[in-house]
């Protein structure tokens, strides 16, 4: 019974989506065979391949080794905060925001065992950092992955389109660092400890990652994902056991549930009219993310606007604000497990949301 309760808590979003499906099918009667057409399978396949490859890089020990090498050279609390923010932001642009947090937050907790650190604030700033850093990349977060596939642009074109808002958000996060961290000196002798690196897994993951991205960019996400999963099943089966497979089911159900929700006349009329509000897709995407998180907000609003750039900017800004705005926030706060961290998070994240929303609105007019 305890295991079931723990699973329900851990997979609360999946449970909600499963519970909503029969209600939506009652409201929008749809043949079961037609539900398959509501799913963007290219996005699901791309996400599956990236999850496997990111997990491979994580388990290889390479990212952890690089992180410790950098942190071992720091001597102040503020320097540590800047390094963690930059490291988490850059990492999230390559291996997705949630994977970046699964690397940097445990690393922070490990450092806190040998040095007095403001752990809660460091974890909060890492959550802010991955929301900013992941915004620049088509594969940095799930909403970008979905909108990239929908836009039809190449990897570089999408990245250039996201660069202004992602750069602005990262600058804002870094500007907050002096307000949250002082110049107190640190002593972290264990940060230089060498960790084992699994070279075969590291090499395969490093080589396969760019190859898979090229395949996705060329429109072969399904084939590429199949090859990646097949190769890891043969050579590194333990990597597949550590992949968050329920997340794929969450995405499939998001596509189905939100596709059905968008077919309700009243909901569709509201979404269409919202596109005419000041800021349109940008503002509505950011605001709606505060209630349903930015990934489902992107999936829900995409059919109602052709301005994918404004929508992408809006839902990425929407990752700030309330904790529910981004699943990455929930992951960070859950991993951190520090007293009062939820209250502290909103003291930093809500101002970030307001500032980012205003800056993004100005940048969109340029």
C-alpha positions in Angstrom: 0.0 0.0 0.0 2.9 2.3 0.8 4.4 1.7 -2.6 1.2 2.5 -4.3 0.8 5.7 -2.4 4.4 6.7 -3.2 3.8 6.0 -6.9 0.6 8.1 -6.9 2.4 11.0 -5.3 5.4 10.7 -7.7 3.2 10.3 -10.8 0.4 12.8 -9.8 0.3 14.4 -13.3 -0.1 11.0 -15.0 -2.9 10.1 -12.6 -4.7 13.4 -13.3 -4.4 12.9 -17.0 -5.7 9.3 -16.8 -8.6 10.5 -14.7 -9.5 13.3 -17.1 -9.5 11.2 -20.2 -12.9 9.4 -19.7 -14.5 12.8 -18.8 -13.2 14.4 -22.0 -14.3 11.4 -24.1 -17.8 11.8 -22.6 -17.8 15.5 -23.4 -16.2 15.0 -26.9 -17.3 11.6 -28.2 -14.4 10.3 -30.3 -13.6 6.9 -31.8 -10.7 5.4 -30.0 -8.9 4.9 -33.3 -9.0 8.7 -33.9 -7.2 9.4 -30.6 -3.9 8.3 -32.1 -4.1 11.1 -34.7 -4.1 13.7 -31.8 -0.6 12.7 -30.8 2.4 14.3 -32.3 4.5 11.1 -32.6 7.5 12.9 -34.0 7.8 14.9 -30.7 7.2 11.8 -28.6 9.9 9.9 -30.5 12.4 12.8 -30.3 11.7 13.0 -26.5 12.3 9.3 -26.1 15.6 9.3 -27.9 16.8 12.4 -26.0 15.8 10.9 -22.7 17.9 7.7 -23.4 20.9 9.6 -24.6 20.8 12.2 -21.7 20.5 9.4 -19.2 23.5 7.7 -20.9 25.6 10.9 -20.5 24.4 11.3 -16.9 25.3 7.7 -15.9 28.6 7.8 -17.7 29.9 10.2 -15.0 31.2 12.7 -17.5 28.9 15.6 -16.5 29.5 15.0 -12.8 33.2 15.0 -13.4 33.2 18.2 -15.4 31.0 19.9 -12.8 33.2 19.0 -9.9 36.3 20.1 -11.8 34.8 23.6 -12.3 33.4 23.9 -8.7 36.7 22.8 -7.2 38.3 26.0 -8.4 35.8 28.3 -6.7 36.4 30.0 -3.4 33.4 32.2 -2.7 29.6 31.7 -2.2 28.8 34.1 -5.0 31.3 32.5 -7.3 29.7 29.1 -6.6 26.2 30.5 -7.3 27.3 32.0 -10.7 29.1 28.8 -11.7 26.1 26.6 -10.8 23.7 29.0 -12.7 25.8 29.0 -15.8 26.6 25.3 -15.6 22.9 24.4 -15.1 21.8 26.8 -17.9 24.3 25.5 -20.5 23.7 21.9 -19.5 19.9 22.3 -19.8 20.3 23.5 -23.4 22.0 20.3 -24.3 20.4 17.5 -22.2 17.0 19.1 -21.3 16.2 21.0 -18.1 15.1 18.1 -16.0 18.2 16.1 -16.6 20.3 19.2 -15.8 18.6 19.4 -12.5 19.1 15.7 -11.8 22.9 16.4 -12.2 23.3 19.8 -10.6 21.0 19.5 -7.5 22.5 16.3 -6.2 26.0 17.8 -6.9 25.0 20.8 -4.7 23.7 18.6 -2.0 26.9 16.7 -2.0 29.0 19.9 -1.7 26.8 21.0 1.2 27.9 18.0 3.2 31.4 19.3 3.3 30.8 23.1 3.3 28.2 25.4 4.8 26.1 26.4 1.9 22.7 28.2 1.4 21.3 25.0 -0.2 17.7 26.2 -0.7 18.8 29.4 -2.5 21.3 27.5 -4.7 18.6 25.0 -5.7 16.1 27.8 -6.5 18.6 29.6 -8.7 19.4 26.3 -10.5 15.6 26.0 -11.2 15.6 29.5 -12.6 18.7 28.9 -14.6 17.4 25.8 -16.4 14.2 27.6 -17.3 16.3 30.3 -18.9 19.0 28.2 -20.4 16.7 25.5 -21.9 14.7 28.2 -23.7 17.4 28.7 -26.2 17.5 25.2 -27.6 15.0 23.1 -29.6 15.9 20.2 -27.3 16.3 22.1 -24.1 12.7 21.5 -22.8 9.6 19.6 -23.9 7.7 22.7 -25.0 10.5 23.8 -27.3 10.8 20.3 -28.7 7.1 20.2 -29.6 7.1 23.7 -31.1 10.3 23.1 -33.0 8.7 20.1 -34.7 5.6 22.1 -35.4 7.4 25.1 -36.8 9.2 23.2 -39.5 12.4 25.2 -38.9 15.9 23.8 -38.7 17.8 23.5 -35.5 19.9 26.6 -36.0 17.0 28.7 -37.2 14.9 27.8 -34.1 17.8 28.5 -31.8 18.4 32.0 -33.3 14.7 32.7 -32.9 14.8 31.9 -29.2 18.2 33.5 -28.5 16.9 37.0 -27.5 14.4 35.8 -24.9 16.7 33.1 -23.5 19.6 35.5 -23.3 17.5 38.1 -21.6 16.2 35.6 -19.0 19.6 34.3 -18.2 21.0 37.8 -17.8 18.1 38.5 -15.3 18.9 35.4 -13.3 22.6 36.3 -13.1 21.6 39.9 -12.1 19.8 38.4 -9.1 22.8 36.5 -7.9 24.5 39.4 -6.0 21.2 39.9 -4.2 21.0 36.3 -3.0 24.7 35.4 -2.3 27.5 37.1 -0.6 31.3 36.9 -0.9 31.8 34.5 2.0 34.8 32.2 1.4 34.2 28.5 0.9 36.3 25.4 1.6 35.3 22.4 -0.4 38.1 19.8 -0.2 35.9 16.9 -1.4 34.9 18.8 -4.6 38.1 17.7 -6.2 37.5 14.0 -5.6 37.7 12.1 -8.9 34.7 10.0 -9.8 34.7 7.0 -12.1 33.9 7.6 -15.7 32.4 4.8 -17.8 34.2 5.4 -21.0 32.3 3.1 -23.4 29.0 4.6 -22.3 30.4 8.1 -22.5 31.8 7.7 -26.0 28.6 6.0 -27.4 26.4 8.7 -25.8 28.6 11.6 -27.0 28.7 10.3 -30.6 25.1 9.3 -30.8 23.7 12.6 -29.4 24.6 14.9 -32.3 23.8 12.1 -34.8 20.3 11.7 -33.3 19.8 15.5 -33.4 20.7 15.5 -37.1 18.2 12.7 -37.7 15.4 14.6 -35.9 16.3 17.8 -37.8 16.0 15.8 -41.1 12.6 14.4 -40.1 13.6 10.9 -39.1 12.8 11.2 -35.4 10.9 7.9 -35.3 13.6 5.9 -37.0 16.3 7.6 -35.0 14.6 6.9 -31.7 14.1 3.3 -32.6 17.8 2.9 -33.4 18.9 4.6 -30.2 16.6 2.5 -28.0 17.6 -0.6 -29.8 21.3 0.1 -29.5 21.1 0.8 -25.8 18.9 -2.2 -25.2 21.8 -4.4 -26.6 24.8 -2.6 -25.1 23.6 -0.6 -22.0 20.4 -2.0 -20.8 20.8 -0.5 -17.4 20.5 3.0 -18.9 17.0 2.1 -20.2 16.0 1.0 -16.8 16.8 4.4 -15.4 14.8 6.4 -18.1 11.6 8.1 -16.9 9.3 6.1 -19.3 6.1 7.3 -17.6 6.9 10.8 -18.8 6.3 9.6 -22.4 2.9 8.4 -21.4 2.3 11.8 -19.8 3.1 13.4 -23.1 0.9 11.1 -25.1 -2.0 11.7 -22.7 -1.4 15.5 -22.8 -1.7 15.5 -26.6 -4.9 13.4 -26.4 -6.6 15.3 -23.5 -5.7 18.8 -24.7 -6.7 17.9 -28.3 -10.1 16.8 -27.0 -10.3 19.9 -24.7 -9.6 22.2 -27.7 -12.6 20.6 -29.5 -15.0 21.9 -26.9 -16.7 24.9 -28.6 -16.6 27.2 -25.5 -12.9 26.4 -24.9 -12.0 26.9 -28.5 -13.8 30.2 -28.7 -12.0 31.4 -25.6 -8.6 30.4 -27.0 -9.3 32.0 -30.3 -10.4 35.3 -28.7 -7.4 35.2 -26.4 -5.1 35.4 -29.4 -6.6 38.9 -30.0 -5.7 40.1 -26.5 -2.7 42.5 -26.0 0.3 40.3 -26.5 -1.7 37.5 -28.0 0.0 34.1 -28.0 2.9 35.5 -26.0 0.9 36.9 -23.1 -1.7 34.2 -23.0 1.0 31.4 -23.2 2.8 32.9 -20.2 -0.3 33.4 -18.1 -1.9 30.1 -18.9 1.4 28.3 -17.9 0.8 29.6 -14.4 -2.3 27.4 -14.2 -1.5 24.3 -16.2 2.3 24.4 -16.6 4.1 25.5 -19.8 4.2 22.2 -21.6 0.5 21.6 -21.7 -0.1 25.3 -22.3 2.1 25.0 -25.5 0.3 21.9 -26.7 -3.1 23.4 -26.0 -2.5 26.8 -27.7 -0.5 25.6 -30.7 -3.6 24.8 -32.9 -5.0 28.3 -32.3 -2.0 30.4 -33.5 0.4 30.5 -36.4 2.8 32.7 -34.4 4.9 29.8 -32.9 7.7 32.2 -31.9 5.5 34.4 -29.7 4.0 31.2 -28.2 7.4 29.7 -27.6 8.6 32.9 -25.9 5.4 33.1 -23.8 5.5 29.5 -22.5 9.2 29.7 -21.7 8.7 32.9 -19.7 5.7 31.1 -18.1 8.2 28.7 -16.5 8.9 31.4 -14.0 6.2 32.6 -11.6 4.3 29.9 -9.7 6.1 26.6 -9.2 3.5 24.8 -11.4 4.6 27.0 -14.3 7.3 24.4 -15.2 7.8 20.8 -14.2 11.5 21.6 -13.8 10.5 23.8 -10.9 8.7 20.9 -9.2 11.7 18.6 -9.8 14.2 21.1 -8.3 12.1 21.7 -5.2 11.4 18.1 -4.8 15.1 17.2 -5.1 16.2 20.0 -2.8 13.9 19.1 0.1 14.9 22.1 2.2 12.7 23.7 4.9 10.8 26.7 3.6 12.1 26.2 0.0 8.6 26.5 -1.6 8.0 30.0 0.0 11.6 31.1 -0.9 11.2 29.9 -4.4 8.2 32.2 -5.1 10.1 35.2 -3.5 12.6 34.9 -6.4 10.5 33.4 -9.2 7.5 35.8 -9.2 9.7 38.8 -9.7 11.6 36.9 -12.4 8.2 36.2 -14.1 7.2 39.9 -14.1 10.6 41.1 -15.3 10.9 38.4 -18.0 7.4 39.0 -19.3 8.0 42.8 -19.6 11.4 42.3 -21.3 10.0 39.7 -23.7 7.1 42.0 -24.6 9.6 44.8 -25.5 11.9 42.4 -27.5 9.0 41.1 -29.5 8.3 44.6 -30.8 11.9 45.1 -32.1 
